[in-house]
Amino acid sequence: MGRQDGLGPVSAGERLGVMDMLRGVALLGVFLMNIEWFSRPMQQMGSGIPADATGLDHAAAWFVHVFVAGKFWTLFSLLFGMGFVLMSERIAAAGQSVERVFARRMAALFCFGVLHIVLLWPGDILHTYALAGLLLMLMRGLSPKWQLLIGLLAYLGLCLFYLANAGLLLVLPADVMAGMQADFASAAATAAAVYPDGGFGAVTLRRVLDYAMVGLQGNMVFVPMVLAVFLVGSWLMRGGWLRDPASKRRFWWRLLAFTLPPGALFTAASVALGTSFPAGAFDPRGVAAAALMLLGALPLSLAYVALLVLAWSSATGARVLGVVAPAGRMALTHYLGQSLVCSLLFYGYGFGLWGELGRAAQTGLVLLVFALQVAVSHLWLARHRYGPMEWLWRWLTYGRRPAWRRDDAAATA
């Protein structure tokens, strides 16, 4: 990459379309997973499919549980690691400090995440990405092979840690277990009362309390797990296999053959243990099933990437998948937009639909909203260089305001 006179946001002509497509697909998968937790207490995470789900609701919940949950935040994390490589290359080529610019970018992302938690939804992942991103920056000097090895070993180790927790639950004193279950059940009952009927102030307080109980504790394990996936994504990009996918089809077929079997095997083993666990995080069998699902999530995500890249490398595939690429260019805007829509639909200060829509109806809602987001993306990017939140993020990252509209950019040039 040649040296640039100044540092700034990447232009549309320099983008890798395949990454925008992957982000668009990941955006849909994350929405399918997240919408459930706008209408269900966060304290029930790990419970699997609701025990009372039947018919189409059970079928939709089963599909998301098996093929979506855990796979698409992983896909987004792989993309973050890939994007870090591209960004650091551009910063270095401009003669600037990678550490300084990227630290500003992560500080802005962290602030977005905190505001997301407080104002919209306690299940935010942006602040987690910001923390893991700073750690990734410290490890960028590692060779690609070491990044891959450390990433895989760290991910495996954390999955085994989850399995160990399942064993620990078997020997935990009954009174201790009962006390923790009572705390979570009480918090879940309060959440189920506040979210559908509370005003903005009451719901906001509940979001913060739910994050403190579930999200903050979970980040102790989730941040290093996200970092592990970032490292694998960095390895993928530094290997050069995404820069010209059509000429690297052999690699992607090999990656598919290597990742699909273990991904399918661990996922099947998890499903064999069960898909519904009323005791949630306090059910040893449920925790073991979650650990096995995590073991399958990373290889399956890599298999999804391989399949999508292989499809993209054909003219027909690129034309079909290219429809979602503009949404991928506005992923931050749409991720937050999905939370805004769901908070207004499901919480008491909006339409109060908490608990009213089954998983089939939720899935239909996701497909409708995502289709609208894709359409809006095409219209918006025809006139603007970036999505609204992407534009703000770049301004905060680079310290100067990017051109807003396409004709503004042409006039500046």
CORGI-V245187 format. One record per residue. N is the residue number from 1. RES is the residue in one small letter. NEAR is the number of other C-alpha atoms within 12 Angstrom. Layout:
n->N res->RES near->NEAR
n->N res->RES near->NEAR
This chain:
n->1 res->m near->13
n->2 res->g near->12
n->3 res->r near->14
n->4 res->q near->17
n->5 res->d near->13
n->6 res->g near->17
n->7 res->l near->29
n->8 res->g near->26
n->9 res->p near->35
n->10 res->v near->27
n->11 res->s near->20
n->12 res->a near->19
n->13 res->g near->9
n->14 res->e near->15
n->15 res->r near->23
n->16 res->l near->31
n->17 res->g near->30
n->18 res->v near->40
n->19 res->m near->43
n->20 res->d near->37
n->21 res->m near->38
n->22 res->l near->47
n->23 res->r near->41
n->24 res->g near->39
n->25 res->v near->40
n->26 res->a near->41
n->27 res->l near->45
n->28 res->l near->42
n->29 res->g near->33
n->30 res->v near->40
n->31 res->f near->41
n->32 res->l near->42
n->33 res->m near->36
n->34 res->n near->37
n->35 res->i near->42
n->36 res->e near->42
n->37 res->w near->40
n->38 res->f near->44
n->39 res->s near->38
n->40 res->r near->39
n->41 res->p near->39
n->42 res->m near->40
n->43 res->q near->40
n->44 res->q near->36
n->45 res->m near->37
n->46 res->g near->37
n->47 res->s near->30
n->48 res->g near->42
n->49 res->i near->35
n->50 res->p near->31
n->51 res->a near->19
n->52 res->d near->16
n->53 res->a near->20
n->54 res->t near->16
n->55 res->g near->13
n->56 res->l near->19
n->57 res->d near->24
n->58 res->h near->26
n->59 res->a near->22
n->60 res->a near->29
n->61 res->a near->33
n->62 res->w near->29
n->63 res->f near->23
n->64 res->v near->31
n->65 res->h near->39
n->66 res->v near->38
n->67 res->f near->31
n->68 res->v near->35
n->69 res->a near->39
n->70 res->g near->39
n->71 res->k near->39
n->72 res->f near->39
n->73 res->w near->42
n->74 res->t near->44
n->75 res->l near->41
n->76 res->f near->44
n->77 res->s near->46
n->78 res->l near->42
n->79 res->l near->43
n->80 res->f near->42
n->81 res->g near->42
n->82 res->m near->39
n->83 res->g near->36
n->84 res->f near->42
n->85 res->v near->36
n->86 res->l near->33
n->87 res->m near->36
n->88 res->s near->33
n->89 res->e near->29
n->90 res->r near->30
n->91 res->i near->30
n->92 res->a near->25
n->93 res->a near->20
n->94 res->a near->21
n->95 res->g near->18
n->96 res->q near->22
n->97 res->s near->20
n->98 res->v near->31
n->99 res->e near->27
n->100 res->r near->21
n->101 res->v near->33
n->102 res->f near->38
n->103 res->a near->27
n->104 res->r near->25
n->105 res->r near->35
n->106 res->m near->34
n->107 res->a near->27
n->108 res->a near->30
n->109 res->l near->34
n->110 res->f near->26
n->111 res->c near->25
n->112 res->f near->32
n->113 res->g near->30
n->114 res->v near->30
n->115 res->l near->25
n->116 res->h near->31
n->117 res->i near->34
n->118 res->v near->29
n->119 res->l near->29
n->120 res->l near->39
n->121 res->w near->46
n->122 res->p near->39
n->123 res->g near->45
n->124 res->d near->41
n->125 res->i near->39
n->126 res->l near->36
n->127 res->h near->32
n->128 res->t near->38
n->129 res->y near->42
n->130 res->a near->36
n->131 res->l near->32
n->132 res->a near->36
n->133 res->g near->43
n->134 res->l near->32
n->135 res->l near->27
n->136 res->l near->42
n->137 res->m near->34
n->138 res->l near->20
n->139 res->m near->27
n->140 res->r near->34
n->141 res->g near->20
n->142 res->l near->19
n->143 res->s near->18
n->144 res->p near->26
n->145 res->k near->21
n->146 res->w near->21
n->147 res->q near->33
n->148 res->l near->30
n->149 res->l near->22
n->150 res->i near->27
n->151 res->g near->34
n->152 res->l near->28
n->153 res->l near->22
n->154 res->a near->29
n->155 res->y near->35
n->156 res->l near->27
n->157 res->g near->22
n->158 res->l near->29
n->159 res->c near->32
n->160 res->l near->25
n->161 res->f near->24
n->162 res->y near->32
n->163 res->l near->28
n->164 res->a near->21
n->165 res->n near->25
n->166 res->a near->26
n->167 res->g near->20
n->168 res->l near->20
n->169 res->l near->27
n->170 res->l near->20
n->171 res->v near->15
n->172 res->l near->18
n->173 res->p near->12
n->174 res->a near->13
n->175 res->d near->11
n->176 res->v near->15
n->177 res->m near->21
n->178 res->a near->17
n->179 res->g near->15
n->180 res->m near->23
n->181 res->q near->23
n->182 res->a near->17
n->183 res->d near->19
n->184 res->f near->27
n->185 res->a near->25
n->186 res->s near->19
n->187 res->a near->28
n->188 res->a near->29
n->189 res->a near->21
n->190 res->t near->26
n->191 res->a near->38
n->192 res->a near->33
n->193 res->a near->24
n->194 res->v near->31
n->195 res->y near->44
n->196 res->p near->33
n->197 res->d near->25
n->198 res->g near->25
n->199 res->g near->21
n->200 res->f near->23
n->201 res->g near->19
n->202 res->a near->23
n->203 res->v near->35
n->204 res->t near->28
n->205 res->l near->24
n->206 res->r near->36
n->207 res->r near->42
n->208 res->v near->28
n->209 res->l near->29
n->210 res->d near->39
n->211 res->y near->32
n->212 res->a near->22
n->213 res->m near->28
n->214 res->v near->30
n->215 res->g near->28
n->216 res->l near->24
n->217 res->q near->16
n->218 res->g near->27
n->219 res->n near->26
n->220 res->m near->17
n->221 res->v near->24
n->222 res->f near->32
n->223 res->v near->31
n->224 res->p near->33
n->225 res->m near->43
n->226 res->v near->44
n->227 res->l near->44
n->228 res->a near->40
n->229 res->v near->47
n->230 res->f near->48
n->231 res->l near->47
n->232 res->v near->45
n->233 res->g near->43
n->234 res->s near->44
n->235 res->w near->38
n->236 res->l near->37
n->237 res->m near->34
n->238 res->r near->30
n->239 res->g near->23
n->240 res->g near->22
n->241 res->w near->30
n->242 res->l near->37
n->243 res->r near->25
n->244 res->d near->22
n->245 res->p near->32
n->246 res->a near->25
n->247 res->s near->18
n->248 res->k near->21
n->249 res->r near->24
n->250 res->r near->17
n->251 res->f near->25
n->252 res->w near->33
n->253 res->w near->27
n->254 res->r near->18
n->255 res->l near->28
n->256 res->l near->27
n->257 res->a near->21
n->258 res->f near->18
n->259 res->t near->27
n->260 res->l near->28
n->261 res->p near->22
n->262 res->p near->26
n->263 res->g near->32
n->264 res->a near->31
n->265 res->l near->22
n->266 res->f near->29
n->267 res->t near->36
n->268 res->a near->27
n->269 res->a near->24
n->270 res->s near->31
n->271 res->v near->30
n->272 res->a near->19
n->273 res->l near->23
n->274 res->g near->30
n->275 res->t near->37
n->276 res->s near->32
n->277 res->f near->27
n->278 res->p near->25
n->279 res->a near->28
n->280 res->g near->34
n->281 res->a near->34
n->282 res->f near->36
n->283 res->d near->34
n->284 res->p near->30
n->285 res->r near->35
n->286 res->g near->36
n->287 res->v near->38
n->288 res->a near->39
n->289 res->a near->38
n->290 res->a near->46
n->291 res->a near->36
n->292 res->l near->39
n->293 res->m near->43
n->294 res->l near->48
n->295 res->l near->40
n->296 res->g near->37
n->297 res->a near->43
n->298 res->l near->46
n->299 res->p near->38
n->300 res->l near->38
n->301 res->s near->43
n->302 res->l near->40
n->303 res->a near->33
n->304 res->y near->35
n->305 res->v near->41
n->306 res->a near->35
n->307 res->l near->28
n->308 res->l near->35
n->309 res->v near->40
n->310 res->l near->33
n->311 res->a near->26
n->312 res->w near->35
n->313 res->s near->31
n->314 res->s near->21
n->315 res->a near->15
n->316 res->t near->13
n->317 res->g near->20
n->318 res->a near->25
n->319 res->r near->17
n->320 res->v near->16
n->321 res->l near->31
n->322 res->g near->32
n->323 res->v near->30
n->324 res->v near->36
n->325 res->a near->35
n->326 res->p near->42
n->327 res->a near->42
n->328 res->g near->40
n->329 res->r near->44
n->330 res->m near->37
n->331 res->a near->41
n->332 res->l near->37
n->333 res->t near->31
n->334 res->h near->35
n->335 res->y near->43
n->336 res->l near->36
n->337 res->g near->28
n->338 res->q near->37
n->339 res->s near->38
n->340 res->l near->25
n->341 res->v near->28
n->342 res->c near->36
n->343 res->s near->39
n->344 res->l near->27
n->345 res->l near->28
n->346 res->f near->35
n->347 res->y near->40
n->348 res->g near->29
n->349 res->y near->25
n->350 res->g near->22
n->351 res->f near->20
n->352 res->g near->27
n->353 res->l near->27
n->354 res->w near->32
n->355 res->g near->28
n->356 res->e near->20
n->357 res->l near->26
n->358 res->g near->29
n->359 res->r near->36
n->360 res->a near->26
n->361 res->a near->24
n->362 res->q near->35
n->363 res->t near->32
n->364 res->g near->21
n->365 res->l near->24
n->366 res->v near->30
n->367 res->l near->23
n->368 res->l near->19
n->369 res->v near->28
n->370 res->f near->34
n->371 res->a near->24
n->372 res->l near->22
n->373 res->q near->37
n->374 res->v near->32
n->375 res->a near->21
n->376 res->v near->26
n->377 res->s near->31
n->378 res->h near->25
n->379 res->l near->18
n->380 res->w near->24
n->381 res->l near->28
n->382 res->a near->18
n->383 res->r near->19
n->384 res->h near->28
n->385 res->r near->34
n->386 res->y near->37
n->387 res->g near->36
n->388 res->p near->26
n->389 res->m near->24
n->390 res->e near->34
n->391 res->w near->30
n->392 res->l near->27
n->393 res->w near->33
n->394 res->r near->33
n->395 res->w near->24
n->396 res->l near->26
n->397 res->t near->29
n->398 res->y near->29
n->399 res->g near->20
n->400 res->r near->17
n->401 res->r near->21
n->402 res->p near->29
n->403 res->a near->28
n->404 res->w near->28
n->405 res->r near->21
n->406 res->r near->21
n->407 res->d near->15
n->408 res->d near->15
n->409 res->a near->19
n->410 res->a near->14
n->411 res->a near->10
n->412 res->t near->11
n->413 res->a near->8
